[in-house]
Amino acid sequence: MPVEAPPPAVELDGVSFAYRGGPPVLEAVTLAVERGEFVGIAGPNGGGKTTLLRLALGLERPSSGVVRLFGASAGERGSRPRIGYVSQRAQLASATPVTVHEVVEAGRLAVRGPFGPLRAPDRAVVREAIDRVGLGDRAHKPLRTLSGGMQQRAFIARALASEPALLALDEPTTGVDAASQESLAALLAELRADLGMTILYVSHEFGAVEHVVSRLVLVRGRIVFDGDPAQLPALWHDPSHTH
């Protein structure tokens, strides 16, 4: 008998959403992200792209329609694969002396739980996550001493420490210079190639990843484009980058 294909990593079927008493933010959105895809989700501020991501991760409930993560309802915890989430404007208080290593260790709590010390296999995963994002020589430096781009790498390493099947990033390049944006895009492309990881990258500035994503989705209350970035109409291209 033929082997049944696994369900997509993310499915939204006829999804609409509105905050209580407000106008619709998203209407009739249908989207499927296959495992191993690197999908850029872009659109103007207020267009609904972050809301779409939060729905996909089960952080918001749709007003109508169905959302599934790896075949299960997005609101269920169950035994579905782990999700690594780098939220919008991820940061720590500037006075906090926490080191890069300590930040990344916190990501291992999703696996180990909050009680008891990390064991040798956990510490190995933490070291690997730090090395993978290129911060091995800065592991014991205070996070606050790093540039914005390097801090984002630390937060990505924290997400990687949970060994996720899906990595979701919301506006990861806010306040980050163009060179760091390009470096971050290269890192994410490497993660996809090396680990087969599914990546959702949400940003209103998509020029940095336009050449590395497998697919681009533009959201303006609904999906207005979904496909190869090379097919994107010229007037919709992000003018902040050129390649």
Backbone as CSV, one residue per row, in Angstrom:
resi,resn,N_x,N_y,N_z,CA_x,CA_y,CA_z,C_x,C_y,C_z
1,MET,0.843,-1.206,0.000,0.000,0.000,0.000,0.873,1.248,0.000
2,PRO,0.446,2.292,-0.733,1.235,3.516,-0.761,1.247,4.183,0.611
3,VAL,2.397,4.789,0.937,2.533,5.482,2.211,1.819,6.824,2.127
4,GLU,0.961,7.085,3.102,0.214,8.335,3.102,1.135,9.496,3.450
5,ALA,1.058,10.571,2.668,1.899,11.737,2.904,1.522,12.400,4.229
6,PRO,2.500,12.881,4.980,2.182,13.558,6.241,1.435,14.857,5.960
7,PRO,0.644,15.314,6.917,-0.089,16.571,6.707,0.871,17.751,6.650
8,PRO,0.436,18.864,6.069,1.290,20.060,6.037,1.664,20.509,7.444
9,ALA,2.735,21.294,7.519,3.129,21.859,8.812,2.062,22.819,9.318
10,VAL,1.525,23.631,8.419,0.521,24.636,8.780,-0.604,24.616,7.765
11,GLU,-1.848,24.649,8.251,-3.015,24.743,7.383,-4.000,25.757,7.944
12,LEU,-4.418,26.695,7.127,-5.521,27.591,7.452,-6.580,27.391,6.377
13,ASP,-7.784,27.085,6.789,-8.859,26.773,5.848,-10.042,27.703,6.100
14,GLY,-10.222,28.686,5.199,-11.348,29.612,5.319,-11.332,30.423,6.605
15,VAL,-10.165,30.867,7.016,-10.010,31.518,8.319,-10.294,33.015,8.238
16,SER,-11.128,33.489,9.138,-11.370,34.918,9.330,-11.122,35.245,10.793
17,PHE,-10.773,36.520,11.035,-10.484,36.929,12.411,-10.792,38.403,12.592
18,ALA,-11.388,38.725,13.744,-11.608,40.117,14.148,-11.458,40.197,15.650
19,TYR,-10.808,41.255,16.129,-10.768,41.483,17.571,-12.143,41.913,18.032
20,ARG,-12.440,41.632,19.276,-13.777,41.854,19.818,-14.253,43.287,19.534
21,GLY,-15.392,43.378,18.849,-15.988,44.669,18.568,-15.342,45.433,17.432
22,GLY,-14.308,44.861,16.821,-13.591,45.565,15.761,-13.911,45.025,14.374
23,PRO,-13.407,45.688,13.346,-13.614,45.218,11.976,-12.769,43.980,11.703
24,PRO,-13.066,43.241,10.648,-12.261,42.063,10.315,-10.804,42.431,10.057
25,VAL,-9.898,41.639,10.596,-8.472,41.792,10.318,-8.078,40.893,9.158
26,LEU,-8.628,39.684,9.153,-8.406,38.733,8.071,-9.749,38.151,7.654
27,GLU,-9.887,37.894,6.361,-11.135,37.335,5.858,-10.847,36.212,4.875
28,ALA,-11.450,35.053,5.145,-11.444,33.908,4.230,-10.044,33.546,3.747
29,VAL,-9.128,33.386,4.687,-7.745,33.048,4.345,-7.582,31.535,4.298
30,THR,-7.099,31.042,3.191,-6.771,29.627,3.039,-5.314,29.521,2.630
31,LEU,-4.551,28.746,3.406,-3.107,28.674,3.199,-2.605,27.338,3.710
32,ALA,-1.695,26.716,2.987,-1.036,25.493,3.444,0.463,25.653,3.274
33,VAL,1.204,25.378,4.317,2.665,25.433,4.279,3.178,24.018,4.477
34,GLU,3.854,23.500,3.467,4.361,22.131,3.544,5.603,22.067,4.433
35,ARG,5.873,20.886,4.952,7.048,20.691,5.789,8.315,20.972,4.989
36,GLY,9.216,21.714,5.592,10.482,22.035,4.938,10.452,23.290,4.092
37,GLU,9.309,23.956,3.988,9.242,25.208,3.229,9.776,26.373,4.059
38,PHE,10.326,27.352,3.369,10.751,28.620,3.968,9.838,29.679,3.346
39,VAL,8.855,30.116,4.112,7.813,31.001,3.592,7.937,32.381,4.221
40,GLY,8.045,33.396,3.370,8.016,34.771,3.823,6.578,35.276,3.798
41,ILE,6.130,35.861,4.891,4.776,36.432,4.977,4.942,37.935,5.148
42,ALA,4.518,38.687,4.163,4.763,40.124,4.132,3.458,40.891,3.946
43,GLY,3.557,42.190,4.108,2.387,43.043,3.935,2.561,44.313,4.731
44,PRO,1.685,45.277,4.528,1.808,46.561,5.229,1.461,46.423,6.701
45,ASN,1.880,47.396,7.494,1.470,47.433,8.899,-0.053,47.488,8.973
46,GLY,-0.625,46.654,9.818,-2.076,46.585,9.924,-2.729,45.683,8.905
47,GLY,-1.920,45.047,8.042,-2.480,44.191,6.998,-2.888,42.811,7.474
48,GLY,-2.450,42.417,8.684,-2.882,41.135,9.228,-1.832,40.043,9.233
49,LYS,-0.587,40.366,8.857,0.417,39.302,8.754,0.798,38.717,10.115
50,THR,0.957,39.572,11.134,1.264,39.044,12.460,0.079,38.276,13.025
51,THR,-1.128,38.756,12.778,-2.323,38.030,13.220,-2.379,36.659,12.560
52,LEU,-2.048,36.598,11.279,-2.030,35.305,10.578,-1.046,34.355,11.251
53,LEU,0.136,34.858,11.602,1.127,34.008,12.260,0.621,33.533,13.619
54,ARG,0.041,34.425,14.408,-0.455,34.055,15.724,-1.585,33.026,15.625
55,LEU,-2.418,33.136,14.606,-3.453,32.130,14.368,-2.815,30.794,14.020
56,ALA,-1.802,30.833,13.144,-1.144,29.598,12.712,-0.506,28.866,13.885
57,LEU,-0.013,29.617,14.877,0.659,29.014,16.019,-0.288,28.682,17.160
58,GLY,-1.568,28.995,16.997,-2.542,28.718,18.043,-2.554,29.742,19.156
59,LEU,-1.953,30.910,18.934,-1.926,31.971,19.943,-3.178,32.831,19.898
60,GLU,-3.905,32.765,18.803,-5.223,33.394,18.678,-6.172,32.357,18.094
61,ARG,-7.455,32.516,18.379,-8.467,31.608,17.827,-9.217,32.318,16.707
62,PRO,-9.445,31.648,15.596,-10.140,32.304,14.482,-11.607,32.568,14.807
63,SER,-12.142,33.630,14.206,-13.579,33.882,14.322,-14.358,32.818,13.557
64,SER,-13.774,32.353,12.459,-14.360,31.256,11.681,-13.237,30.569,10.931
65,GLY,-13.505,29.342,10.494,-12.500,28.579,9.788,-11.716,27.665,10.714
66,VAL,-10.764,26.941,10.144,-10.008,25.910,10.865,-8.515,26.150,10.678
67,VAL,-7.759,25.997,11.773,-6.302,26.104,11.739,-5.709,24.806,12.275
68,ARG,-4.754,24.245,11.540,-4.097,23.005,11.983,-2.583,23.186,11.948
69,LEU,-1.917,22.579,12.935,-0.462,22.502,12.997,-0.072,21.032,12.940
70,PHE,0.650,20.649,11.918,1.072,19.259,11.745,-0.108,18.303,11.880
71,GLY,-1.247,18.723,11.335,-2.420,17.867,11.270,-3.353,17.937,12.454
72,ALA,-2.934,18.609,13.543,-3.768,18.729,14.741,-4.266,20.159,14.886
73,SER,-5.351,20.325,15.603,-5.859,21.664,15.855,-4.758,22.515,16.477
74,ALA,-4.607,23.744,15.971,-3.517,24.604,16.439,-3.628,24.927,17.914
75,GLY,-4.819,24.811,18.487,-4.994,25.100,19.902,-4.651,23.948,20.816
76,GLU,-4.411,22.766,20.250,-4.099,21.590,21.056,-2.602,21.508,21.330
77,ARG,-2.243,21.032,22.498,-0.832,20.806,22.804,-0.442,19.405,22.343
78,GLY,-1.013,18.411,22.977,-0.852,17.037,22.525,0.600,16.650,22.276
79,SER,0.800,15.825,21.248,2.126,15.300,20.944,2.685,15.862,19.641
80,ARG,2.143,16.994,19.188,2.642,17.548,17.930,4.076,18.049,18.106
81,PRO,4.828,18.169,17.005,6.217,18.637,17.097,6.313,20.020,17.748
82,ARG,7.490,20.303,18.306,7.695,21.573,18.993,7.826,22.735,18.012
83,ILE,7.451,23.907,18.499,7.505,25.134,17.716,8.513,26.079,18.356
84,GLY,9.404,26.653,17.543,10.311,27.689,18.004,9.778,29.039,17.546
85,TYR,9.558,29.946,18.478,8.903,31.220,18.162,9.768,32.378,18.642
86,VAL,10.162,33.241,17.716,10.868,34.482,18.042,9.863,35.595,17.842
87,SER,9.351,36.127,18.943,8.253,37.091,18.861,8.741,38.459,18.415
88,GLN,7.796,39.299,18.043,8.104,40.647,17.589,8.792,41.424,18.708
89,ARG,9.904,42.094,18.339,10.682,42.913,19.269,11.122,42.116,20.497
90,ALA,11.557,40.858,20.252,12.103,40.063,21.349,13.280,40.812,21.953
91,GLN,13.261,40.984,23.256,14.331,41.725,23.907,14.310,41.449,25.407
92,LEU,15.363,41.843,26.059,15.444,41.809,27.513,15.714,43.223,27.997
93,ALA,15.414,43.490,29.251,15.694,44.810,29.799,17.182,45.127,29.652
94,SER,17.476,46.370,29.278,18.856,46.736,28.981,19.787,46.565,30.177
95,ALA,19.248,46.619,31.393,20.084,46.495,32.582,20.323,45.038,32.989
96,THR,19.645,44.095,32.335,19.765,42.690,32.706,21.132,42.157,32.307
97,PRO,21.908,41.570,33.252,23.270,41.120,32.922,23.332,39.726,32.312
98,VAL,22.202,39.160,31.923,22.162,37.781,31.437,23.064,37.614,30.219
99,THR,23.723,36.472,30.145,24.623,36.195,29.026,23.883,35.503,27.880
100,VAL,24.557,35.443,26.740,24.002,34.732,25.585,23.706,33.285,25.967
101,HIS,24.642,32.640,26.640,24.468,31.241,27.023,23.238,31.056,27.900
102,GLU,23.025,31.961,28.836,21.875,31.861,29.732,20.563,32.066,28.980
103,VAL,20.565,32.972,28.003,19.368,33.185,27.180,19.018,31.904,26.433
104,VAL,20.020,31.277,25.839,19.779,30.077,25.032,19.387,28.898,25.923
105,GLU,19.976,28.805,27.111,19.585,27.749,28.050,18.089,27.796,28.350
106,ALA,17.539,29.005,28.418,16.109,29.153,28.720,15.251,28.463,27.668
107,GLY,15.728,28.389,26.437,14.976,27.717,25.388,14.875,26.221,25.604
108,ARG,15.783,25.686,26.393,15.760,24.235,26.635,14.668,23.842,27.620
109,LEU,14.102,24.843,28.322,13.052,24.549,29.288,11.810,23.964,28.631
110,ALA,11.601,24.261,27.340,10.453,23.694,26.633,10.542,22.180,26.552
111,VAL,11.766,21.667,26.657,11.989,20.222,26.587,12.124,19.624,27.979
112,ARG,12.917,20.282,28.824,13.264,19.732,30.130,12.280,20.093,31.232
113,GLY,11.541,21.198,31.052,10.713,21.691,32.136,11.510,22.644,33.013
114,PRO,10.837,23.392,33.885,11.498,24.449,34.648,12.269,23.980,35.878
115,PHE,12.199,22.688,36.211,12.802,22.230,37.461,14.002,21.327,37.190
116,GLY,15.021,21.483,38.015,16.191,20.626,37.916,17.215,21.175,36.941
117,PRO,18.478,20.820,37.141,19.552,21.310,36.265,19.523,20.636,34.898
118,LEU,20.134,21.311,33.936,20.269,20.706,32.618,21.278,19.566,32.686
119,ARG,21.004,18.518,31.939,21.908,17.385,31.875,22.880,17.566,30.709
120,ALA,23.839,16.679,30.624,24.867,16.788,29.593,24.275,16.867,28.178
121,PRO,23.275,16.013,27.828,22.705,16.133,26.481,22.040,17.497,26.237
122,ASP,21.416,18.069,27.277,20.798,19.384,27.136,21.868,20.451,26.901
123,ARG,22.944,20.375,27.642,24.024,21.363,27.497,24.654,21.268,26.113
124,ALA,24.715,20.043,25.575,25.265,19.870,24.228,24.369,20.527,23.190
125,VAL,23.056,20.403,23.361,22.113,21.042,22.438,22.256,22.556,22.511
126,VAL,22.407,23.103,23.713,22.574,24.547,23.889,23.837,25.025,23.187
127,ARG,24.953,24.311,23.390,26.215,24.704,22.735,26.074,24.656,21.215
128,GLU,25.409,23.610,20.710,25.244,23.479,19.267,24.400,24.625,18.703
129,ALA,23.342,25.007,19.424,22.490,26.102,18.964,23.269,27.407,18.908
130,ILE,24.098,27.656,19.925,24.904,28.879,19.943,25.913,28.874,18.808
131,ASP,26.569,27.746,18.595,27.550,27.657,17.510,26.884,27.809,16.147
132,ARG,25.699,27.239,16.005,25.030,27.275,14.703,24.691,28.692,14.272
133,VAL,24.383,29.562,15.220,24.053,30.944,14.859,25.286,31.849,14.861
134,GLY,26.472,31.259,15.054,27.705,32.021,14.943,28.069,32.843,16.161
135,LEU,27.619,32.423,17.344,27.900,33.184,18.561,28.781,32.413,19.540
136,GLY,29.488,31.402,19.051,30.309,30.591,19.939,31.332,31.406,20.714
137,ASP,31.919,32.423,20.077,32.933,33.228,20.756,32.327,34.324,21.628
138,ARG,31.002,34.423,21.641,30.328,35.441,22.457,29.377,34.804,23.479
139,ALA,29.487,33.503,23.659,28.518,32.778,24.475,28.425,33.307,25.897
140,HIS,29.515,33.791,26.449,29.497,34.222,27.848,29.562,35.740,27.994
141,LYS,29.237,36.431,26.926,29.144,37.888,26.984,27.709,38.297,27.327
142,PRO,27.552,39.402,28.062,26.184,39.884,28.324,25.462,40.197,27.022
143,LEU,24.224,39.773,26.922,23.458,40.010,25.702,23.392,41.494,25.366
144,ARG,23.312,42.351,26.370,23.131,43.780,26.138,24.326,44.411,25.434
145,THR,25.476,43.717,25.434,26.669,44.273,24.791,26.736,43.939,23.306
146,LEU,25.812,43.132,22.825,25.814,42.725,21.423,24.999,43.683,20.571
147,SER,25.303,43.720,19.287,24.527,44.517,18.336,23.124,43.935,18.197
148,GLY,22.218,44.712,17.593,20.854,44.236,17.393,20.804,42.954,16.585
149,GLY,21.630,42.861,15.548,21.642,41.650,14.729,22.132,40.440,15.496
150,MET,23.167,40.633,16.322,23.683,39.530,17.128,22.676,39.119,18.205
151,GLN,21.958,40.083,18.775,20.936,39.731,19.753,19.847,38.878,19.117
152,GLN,19.459,39.212,17.892,18.451,38.393,17.216,18.958,36.977,17.006
153,ARG,20.243,36.828,16.705,20.810,35.487,16.563,20.698,34.709,17.881
154,ALA,20.904,35.415,19.000,20.785,34.754,20.297,19.362,34.271,20.538
155,PHE,18.367,35.084,20.158,16.982,34.675,20.343,16.614,33.517,19.408
156,ILE,17.212,33.499,18.219,16.995,32.364,17.315,17.620,31.107,17.914
157,ALA,18.816,31.251,18.495,19.448,30.099,19.158,18.586,29.595,20.304
158,ARG,17.964,30.515,21.053,17.067,30.090,22.131,15.927,29.247,21.572
159,ALA,15.368,29.666,20.431,14.300,28.881,19.805,14.834,27.527,19.334
160,LEU,16.051,27.507,18.785,16.622,26.259,18.288,16.915,25.272,19.410
161,ALA,17.157,25.780,20.616,17.480,24.894,21.740,16.329,23.960,22.086
162,SER,15.120,24.282,21.651,13.978,23.384,21.889,13.857,22.329,20.801
163,GLU,14.790,22.337,19.840,14.795,21.397,18.711,13.438,21.395,17.997
164,PRO,13.038,22.546,17.475,11.704,22.667,16.879,11.642,22.093,15.462
165,ALA,10.440,21.692,15.074,10.188,21.307,13.690,9.789,22.520,12.862
166,LEU,9.274,23.555,13.532,8.835,24.784,12.876,9.444,25.963,13.608
167,LEU,10.093,26.852,12.855,10.653,28.078,13.406,9.855,29.252,12.852
168,ALA,9.278,30.052,13.743,8.462,31.200,13.347,9.095,32.471,13.882
169,LEU,9.278,33.456,13.000,9.906,34.713,13.378,8.996,35.864,12.975
170,ASP,8.728,36.753,13.934,7.846,37.891,13.687,8.658,39.179,13.714
171,GLU,8.800,39.813,12.552,9.544,41.067,12.396,10.943,40.966,13.011
172,PRO,11.734,39.978,12.606,13.043,39.786,13.244,14.076,40.838,12.870
173,THR,13.819,41.650,11.839,14.833,42.620,11.402,14.513,44.047,11.829
174,THR,13.526,44.235,12.695,13.211,45.571,13.171,14.413,46.155,13.910
175,GLY,14.870,47.325,13.481,15.997,47.984,14.120,17.342,47.377,13.794
176,VAL,17.394,46.493,12.790,18.639,45.820,12.414,19.112,46.366,11.068
177,ASP,20.412,46.652,10.946,20.932,47.248,9.712,20.875,46.255,8.557
178,ALA,21.019,46.785,7.344,20.838,45.976,6.137,21.818,44.808,6.065
179,ALA,23.076,45.033,6.462,24.061,43.953,6.407,23.673,42.816,7.344
180,SER,23.180,43.163,8.528,22.755,42.138,9.478,21.516,41.409,8.985
181,GLN,20.637,42.114,8.273,19.458,41.471,7.694,19.881,40.415,6.676
182,GLU,20.859,40.756,5.830,21.344,39.803,4.829,21.985,38.594,5.516
183,SER,22.739,38.841,6.578,23.385,37.763,7.313,22.355,36.844,7.959
184,LEU,21.293,37.448,8.497,20.225,36.661,9.117,19.522,35.796,8.073
185,ALA,19.274,36.367,6.885,18.635,35.593,5.815,19.477,34.389,5.436
186,ALA,20.801,34.576,5.352,21.692,33.470,5.011,21.661,32.394,6.087
187,LEU,21.604,32.817,7.357,21.521,31.851,8.458,20.246,31.018,8.359
188,LEU,19.121,31.664,8.098,17.852,30.942,8.023,17.845,29.965,6.843
189,ALA,18.408,30.397,5.708,18.495,29.495,4.556,19.344,28.270,4.893
190,GLU,20.397,28.483,5.678,21.262,27.372,6.105,20.507,26.415,7.027
191,LEU,19.705,26.963,7.945,18.922,26.119,8.845,17.959,25.236,8.061
192,ARG,17.333,25.818,7.065,16.406,25.034,6.249,17.141,23.935,5.483
193,ALA,18.296,24.294,4.896,19.037,23.324,4.096,19.616,22.205,4.958
194,ASP,20.154,22.561,6.124,20.841,21.567,6.961,19.889,20.725,7.808
195,LEU,18.813,21.345,8.299,17.941,20.673,9.254,16.573,20.308,8.682
196,GLY,16.281,20.756,7.456,14.967,20.491,6.880,13.857,21.195,7.630
197,MET,14.196,22.294,8.286,13.254,22.986,9.155,12.242,23.799,8.347
198,THR,11.002,23.789,8.793,9.970,24.662,8.235,10.124,26.028,8.880
199,ILE,10.134,27.088,8.062,10.358,28.434,8.582,9.259,29.368,8.090
200,LEU,8.660,30.100,9.026,7.731,31.186,8.710,8.387,32.488,9.134
201,TYR,8.536,33.398,8.199,9.257,34.654,8.434,8.313,35.805,8.114
202,VAL,7.889,36.531,9.150,6.929,37.609,8.981,7.641,38.953,9.052
203,SER,7.457,39.793,8.038,8.068,41.119,8.050,7.428,41.996,6.989
204,HIS,7.343,43.306,7.282,6.896,44.226,6.239,8.066,44.586,5.327
205,GLU,9.326,44.272,5.770,10.507,44.459,4.939,11.011,43.072,4.529
206,PHE,10.642,42.641,3.331,10.974,41.275,2.940,12.126,41.199,1.951
207,GLY,12.731,42.350,1.624,13.799,42.343,0.633,14.963,41.455,1.020
208,ALA,15.287,41.386,2.321,16.439,40.602,2.755,16.266,39.115,2.496
209,VAL,15.033,38.614,2.545,14.805,37.173,2.373,14.190,36.828,1.022
210,GLU,13.926,37.836,0.216,13.230,37.593,-1.044,13.961,36.595,-1.924
211,HIS,15.312,36.581,-1.838,16.102,35.697,-2.691,16.369,34.338,-2.076
212,VAL,15.924,34.115,-0.819,16.180,32.813,-0.186,14.906,32.066,0.202
213,VAL,13.767,32.743,0.272,12.534,32.029,0.611,12.102,31.164,-0.563
214,SER,11.411,30.081,-0.248,10.872,29.232,-1.309,9.536,29.765,-1.807
215,ARG,8.956,30.673,-1.032,7.611,31.140,-1.354,7.345,32.433,-0.595
216,LEU,6.606,33.327,-1.244,6.260,34.598,-0.607,4.744,34.745,-0.583
217,VAL,4.216,35.119,0.594,2.780,35.333,0.770,2.578,36.789,1.187
218,LEU,1.796,37.540,0.419,1.480,38.924,0.759,0.073,38.988,1.338
219,VAL,-0.039,39.673,2.478,-1.304,39.730,3.208,-1.757,41.180,3.336
220,ARG,-2.993,41.442,2.916,-3.637,42.744,3.109,-5.094,42.495,3.485
221,GLY,-5.292,41.920,4.651,-6.631,41.525,5.072,-7.056,40.201,4.462
222,ARG,-6.410,39.845,3.408,-6.582,38.564,2.723,-5.279,38.298,1.999
223,ILE,-5.140,37.148,1.405,-3.919,36.847,0.657,-4.047,37.415,-0.751
224,VAL,-3.157,38.351,-1.082,-3.211,38.986,-2.405,-2.144,38.441,-3.353
225,PHE,-1.170,37.713,-2.803,-0.166,37.049,-3.638,0.364,35.862,-2.854
226,ASP,0.572,34.740,-3.551,1.126,33.539,-2.936,1.868,32.777,-4.017
227,GLY,3.197,32.833,-3.962,3.938,32.126,-4.993,5.419,32.436,-4.965
228,ASP,6.064,32.139,-6.081,7.495,32.371,-6.256,7.765,33.875,-6.211
229,PRO,8.714,34.329,-5.380,9.008,35.762,-5.332,9.368,36.347,-6.692
230,ALA,9.921,35.514,-7.585,10.289,36.001,-8.917,9.069,36.417,-9.724
231,GLN,7.887,35.924,-9.360,6.659,36.254,-10.075,5.916,37.440,-9.462
232,LEU,6.495,38.019,-8.411,5.846,39.137,-7.733,5.827,40.358,-8.638
233,PRO,4.657,41.008,-8.823,4.606,42.227,-9.645,5.604,43.271,-9.152
234,ALA,6.236,43.979,-10.066,7.325,44.896,-9.737,6.915,45.952,-8.714
235,LEU,5.679,46.432,-8.785,5.271,47.508,-7.882,5.150,47.036,-6.445
236,TRP,5.165,45.707,-6.214,5.049,45.199,-4.840,6.401,44.836,-4.243
237,HIS,7.485,44.939,-5.014,8.780,44.568,-4.472,9.211,45.530,-3.376
238,ASP,9.942,45.008,-2.407,10.428,45.809,-1.293,11.575,46.695,-1.780
239,PRO,11.404,48.015,-1.773,12.450,48.896,-2.287,13.635,49.040,-1.346
240,SER,13.579,48.469,-0.140,14.656,48.659,0.837,15.878,47.825,0.518
241,HIS,15.741,46.859,-0.402,16.880,46.005,-0.769,16.935,45.837,-2.273
242,THR,18.133,45.639,-2.766,18.309,45.248,-4.160,19.287,44.092,-4.188
243,HIS,19.132,43.235,-5.197,20.000,42.062,-5.300,20.463,41.955,-6.747
